[in-house]
Amino acid sequence: RRFGLTCDNLLGADVVTANGDYIRASESENSDLFWGLRGGGGNFGVVTSFDYGLHPMDPIVLAGNVSWPISQARDAMHFFAEYSLAIPDELYLIGSLLRDREGTPYFSVGVQWSTDHAEGERVLKPLREFGRPQHDTISAVSYVKLQSMHDWTQPFGTKYYNKSGFSRELSNDALDLILDVFLGSSRPFSIFLTLEGGAIGRVAADATAFPNRDALYWLAISGQWDDQALSEEQIRVMREQWLRLQPLTSGFYTNSAMFESDKRYRSNYGKNLEHLTTLKSQYDPDNMFRLNANIAPTV
């Protein structure tokens, strides 16, 4: 939120195209392709290197989680939605409906504050004092260490399924529905509400191929299980439950999409689709790169 999307910080890329050409894409070289790479996925070639702009930042950030028992979840979720609209770009938030190892449900808000710690403590105080939190792990931590602190929650070999979409608002009714879906499902899964906005939303929708600049939240459900025999039922239930939540969304993050139709992919690119189709026809007219969020050529 403070520095925008990864693709907003891309300065250039080396690309091998479908016909074997090795070319450079940047604002000054093949700028049309550079536009398409920033949100158009792997539709135009194989990127062999990326150049990124860097930002000075304190390597020690304030990060952790505040969580509440499920009895306080509804109120805490409503507070989260209100609080998230009034915070500065320096604060990252993700609200999560989760279950602990014993299967007990709870609501958690993960945070990261990346500038002055005293100011961060001030901004975080209302969140940390809301209701009666059952856990508060916010502390100073290495930004690098933070990247792997939750790896244990997604071990290799576990089965996973996800559905997600962008939301432009979270009404009280929407939050109540999200909680009801989480608690009422016959198979367990987690629900995440990641705060967007900030620098992400201050880039025009047609400045890059990524179109969903006006999203305020990324709503996702994520299930994991070990027994292969449960896969069919788990996926069926999650698809059914996502159909209840999907009306809360408009567009989705293509990198996390699972089993979406070509029509859904095309719709997701919105007004940028025509430009993307032109690029596809130029750089990959035979649609070699098609096992992705595919953009079909017109020739």
Salt bridges, closest charged atoms under 4 A:
ASP8 OD1 - ARG213 NH2 2.66
ASP14 OD1 - ARG24 NH1 3.27
GLU27 OE2 - ARG38 NH1 3.83
ASP51 OD2 - ARG24 NH2 2.39
ASP89 OD2 - ARG202 NH2 2.39
GLU119 OE2 - ARG122 NH2 2.66
GLU121 OE1 - ARG128 NH1 2.88
ASP136 OD2 - ARG128 NE 2.83
ASP176 OD1 - ARG74 NH1 3.18
ASP176 OD1 - HIS78 NE2 3.02
ASP180 OD1 - ARG74 NH2 3.31
ASP214 OD1 - ARG168 NH2 2.76
GLU233 OE2 - ARG236 NH2 2.72
GLU240 OE2 - ARG236 NH1 2.65
GLU260 OE2 - LYS163 NZ 3.02
GLU260 OE1 - ARG264 NE 3.04
ASP284 OD2 - LYS280 NZ 2.83
